[in-house]
Amino acid sequence: MSDSRGFLPPYTPGGGSALIPDMPWYYSGTLLTIEYRTDVDRVRALLPPELELADEDPGAVALIWADWQSCSKSGAELLDPSRSQYLEAFFVVRCKYQGVTYSRCELIWVTTDFAIGRGWFQGYPKKLGSIHVTRAYQHGKASPRIAPGGMFGASLAAYDHRLATARVTLREPVERNGFVNGHPMVHHRFMPSITGQGMSLAQIVTMGGVDPDLGQPWVGDAELELFDSPWDQPASLLPVREIIAGYYREVGVTFAGGTLLHDESESR
């Protein structure tokens, strides 16, 4: 009998070639966040019919640059950093489903294939991109400090086209890291049927991190420019109308699974 296994393909004897290992997955990293307001009708256009706009500030958006180190329970990836380190940039809005307010990722780019695999499993619409963000160190002159006046830059590109450029100048500690990305996520998990008719997988799910280990958030002034390309349209889909603020925070979190809210898959 075959012993082929793995969390995601390829399934092989022993499972050692799987794109990603079994849950739980551990994350440590930093978040550079810019919150801004866009046109409410642009947010509505991105939401499926079963989701409603948030009651308060429905046009608020968070664009987040995350610099991650991640691993599975064994921690083996940490000794092979190409399997643990990656960056991502993602746009988050808020919405309601059955009267509950959620955060929702609408656009996201990452730098590695294993991050794409995890994301599609979770319902994140991940694509490959080129992502850079200023890192903070506590020694030397080639680094900002997590202190008033610390300046951070970030960029996002895909298919050799620039999609976003940002700058945040820290001002002071604050109680929370913004408000848009502050709820459990609600996502759709889709897979079209191989016949071309209907969906083999069509679920609404919710999830969030557990066992959080969160650093002190900082708020500051922010600048943000978005651009379109022939293949990505963040500037048209979620244009910047008003900057709210920029934030920086170091975070640690565990992902151990989610909750199925609704299932319309063909086979169950």
N, C-alpha and C positions, 0 to 999 in steps of 0.2 A: 504494500500500500504506500502511496506517495506521502511524503512528509512535507510537501510544499506548503509554505505559509508566509505570512508577513502582514503588516497592518495595511499597507497599500502595495500594489504590484511594483516590481516583479515578484511573484510568489515562487520561492525556490526551497529546496530541502534545507531545513534549519532556519529559513527566513532572513539570512544575513544580508541579502541583496535588496531588501525592501526599501522603497524610497524614504519612508519614515518608520520609526519604531513604534511600539505600542505606547499608548497613554499610560501614565500622566507625562506631560511635557512641561518643563520648567524654563522660565524666562527671566533673565536679568538684563536691564538696559536703561536707556535714557529716552525721554520723550520731549521733543521740541514741538510745541503746539502753537498754532495761530488760529484764533477764533475770529470769524467775520460774519457779516450778514450778506445774504444774497436775496434775489427775488423769490418770494414765497411760491410763486407758480413754478419756478424751476425745481424746487424741492418736491412739490406735488407731482410734477411730471416724471420724476425718478422713482416714486413710490408705487408699488403694485396697488390695484384697486382695494384690496382688503386691508391696507394700511392707511391710517389717517395722519394728518399733520399734527404735530405737537400743539398743545393748547397755548403755551407761552413761547414767544420768540420763535415761531415756526420756520423762519428763514435763517436761523443761526447754523453755521457750518464750522467744523473743526478740521483743519488740515494738519496732520501730525507726521513728523519725521521721527521714526523709531530706529535706534541703533541697538540691535539685540545680540545677546549670546544665549543660546538655548541648548537644552539637552533632555534626554530621557532619564529614566530612573537610575540607570547604571552610571550615568555621567561620562560614558566613554567618549562622547563627542567633544568634550572639553579638551581632550588630549590630541584631537585632530581638528584644529580650529576651522578648517574649511567646511566641516560638517556642523559647526555650531554658530558661526558668526554670519550675520546678514543685516541688511538695512531694508526698511520699507517706508513708503510715504502713502498716506491714505486719507480720504475725505470721509468725514462722519457727519450725519445729520441726526435729528431726533424725529420720532414718529410715535404713533399709538397703534396698538393692536388689541382689540377687545377691551378697550378702556385702560390699558396699561401703557405707560410711557417707556419707550426703549431708545437706545442708540442704534444706529445702522450704518454700516460701511457701504458706500455707494461706488467708490472708485479706489483702487489700490494697486500699487506697483511694488515689487520686491526684487531682490538681487539673486536669489537662489531657487533651484528647482524644488528642494525639500520644503521651502516656505510656501511655494505654490501648492504642493500636494496637501500640506496641512490646511491651507486656506480653503481650497476647494472642498475638502471634507467638511469644514466648518461653515461653508456658505459665503466666504469672502471671495469677491470677483477678482482674484489676483492675476496680474500680468507681470512679465519681466520688465525691469526698468534699470536705469542708471541713477543712483541715489547717493548723495553726499550731504553730510552735516558736520558742523564743527564739534570737535570733542573737547571736553574739559579735563584738564589734569591739574594737580595741586602743586606742581613744581615746574620751573622753567618759564621762559618768556614766549614760547610758541603755543600758548593756551590761554583762553579766557578763564577767569575764576567765577565760581558760583557766588557772586557778590554784586552789589550795585555797580552798574556800568559794564558788566560782562557782556560781550557781544558775540552772537552766534549767527552763522550763515547756513543756508541749506539750499539744495537744488534738486530738481527732479527732471529726468529726461527719459525718453523711450524711443526706440528706433532712430536714434541720433537726432531727435528733435527735443529742444528744451520745452518743458511743460510748466515749470514753476521755479521761482526764485524768491527766497525769503531772507529776512533779517530780524533778529530779536535782540533787544538791549535790555538786560535785566534791571529791575528797579528795586524790588523789595520782596521779602517772603510773603506768602499769602496762604490762606486756609485751604484752598482747593485748586486743582489744576484745570481750571475752566469748568464749564457746565455741560457742554454738548456731548462729550464722551463719558458721561458720568452714570450711565444706566447699563443694565444688561443688554447685550446685543440681540436684535431680532434679524434673522437672515433667512433667505430662501435657498434650499439645496435643489439644484436642477440637473437633470441629465436627459437629453432628448432620446426618444426611442430609436433603436437602430433601424426601424422601418421608415423613419422619417415622419411618422404620425404620432402625435402626443408625446408624453413624457414617461420615461421609465422611472424617474425619480422626481418627485415634486413635493417638497416638504417645507413647512415653516418651522424654524427651530429658534430657540433662545439659548444663550450661553453667557458665561462670564468667568473671570478668573477667581480662583480660590487661594487661600493662604497668602494674602497680599503682604508684601514687605515694602513699604512706600517711603521714599525720601521726602524731604521738605520741598514743597512746590514754591517756585518763584514766578512772579508776574513781571511783565515789562512792556515796552513799546515795540510794535511790530510793523514791518513793511512786507507786502506780498504782491507779486505779479504772477498772473496765470497766462498761459499761452495754449493755443490749439495747434494740432498737427494734422496731417491727412489721416492719422490712425487713432488719435486721442483728442478729446474735446473738453478738457476741464474748464477752460475759460468760457466756453459757451454753455456748458451744462450747469456750472455753479459759479457764475461770475462774482467778483468781489465788488460789493456796493459800499460796505463800511467795515473798517477794521475794529474789532472789539478789544483784543489784547493778545500778547504773546506769553507763553508759559514754558518753563523748563522744570523737569522733574526726573529723578532717578527712581526706577521701579523694579520690583520683583514680584512674580506672580506664577501660579500653577494653573494649567488647563487640564481638567480631568473628565471632560465630557459636557454634554448639554442636555436640553429637554425638548422633546418633540411636541410642538403645539398643534400641528395640523398635517395630515398626510393625504395627498391626492395621487400618489403613485399608482401606476397600473398594476403592479404586483406587490403584495404586502406580506 
